[in-house]
């Protein structure tokens, strides 16, 4: 019987091991972005991969069919931010990716109608049409309201700089992340825990003040108006959701032209 030299046999074994090895797989998120009103694909949408601290890691544009592919650098929790002129910005909840996992994440974006850029008259005052309901609620006097003129006058450095101007709310600092400001209702829950309001952005529920860091997720120069309700009894029906016993803070962002 012919025997191969030991070195040759060893090389052959190594080649078998290499050829049979599984390739390293990245953590992939892919999907298609559609117009929520028409169902048509939306091209040139900036899809940004954010880490759990809302720091941007990667950015891609959707193709003509609205499709995108992102590869996360490591397993873990990430968010996606979708931005394109003429549509409302969308920010997802945390998406957890396992090693080598591929996730399909379609998105529908709400277009901003040109009509929404018009003005209407509320109580004798011309106001942006997209803030019509904001001004109607303000006229009822049930909450605390910061208008575009208020925000421009105070020149806040961060979104949370406006919180102390909202009746019934205050800020604390996270002892584990000293740079992060935590929003709290000034009253305390019956168990002694902090009372944390829920957050809405452009009318959509995005989480609680603990899970949604407005300083990290929003640009201060994009803020248009803010309204808040520190008592659940005063929360309007459009903001009624789980957790409103600790109040609601609703943030409105500036509209973009198509």
HELIX and SHEET records of a PDB file:
HELIX    1   1 UNK A    6  UNK A   20  1                                  15    
HELIX    2   2 UNK A  114  UNK A  117  5                                   4    
HELIX    3   3 UNK A  129  UNK A  131  5                                   3    
HELIX    4   4 UNK A  132  UNK A  140  1                                   9    
HELIX    5   5 UNK A  148  UNK A  154  1                                   7    
HELIX    6   6 UNK A  159  UNK A  165  5                                   7    
HELIX    7   7 UNK A  214  UNK A  217  1                                   4    
HELIX    8   8 UNK A  220  UNK A  222  5                                   3    
HELIX    9   9 UNK A  232  UNK A  234  5                                   3    
HELIX   10  10 UNK A  237  UNK A  239  5                                   3    
HELIX   11  11 UNK A  244  UNK A  246  5                                   3    
SHEET    1   A 3 UNK A  67  UNK A  72  0                                        
SHEET    2   A 3 UNK A  27  UNK A  35 -1                                        
SHEET    3   A 3 UNK A 102  UNK A 104  1                                        
SHEET    1   B 3 UNK A  67  UNK A  72  0                                        
SHEET    2   B 3 UNK A  27  UNK A  35 -1                                        
SHEET    3   B 3 UNK A 107  UNK A 109  1                                        
SHEET    1   C 4 UNK A  56  UNK A  61  0                                        
SHEET    2   C 4 UNK A  46  UNK A  51 -1                                        
SHEET    3   C 4 UNK A  76  UNK A  83 -1                                        
SHEET    4   C 4 UNK A  90  UNK A  91 -1                                        
SHEET    1   D 4 UNK A  56  UNK A  61  0                                        
SHEET    2   D 4 UNK A  46  UNK A  51 -1                                        
SHEET    3   D 4 UNK A  76  UNK A  83 -1                                        
SHEET    4   D 4 UNK A  95  UNK A  97 -1                                        
SHEET    1   E 2 UNK A 119  UNK A 122  0                                        
SHEET    2   E 2 UNK A 125  UNK A 128 -1                                        
SHEET    1   F 5 UNK A 144  UNK A 146  0                                        
SHEET    2   F 5 UNK A 223  UNK A 229 -1                                        
SHEET    3   F 5 UNK A 248  UNK A 253 -1                                        
SHEET    4   F 5 UNK A 198  UNK A 201  1                                        
SHEET    5   F 5 UNK A 204  UNK A 208 -1                                        
SHEET    1   G 3 UNK A 169  UNK A 173  0                                        
SHEET    2   G 3 UNK A 181  UNK A 188 -1                                        
SHEET    3   G 3 UNK A 194  UNK A 195 -1                                        
END                                                                             
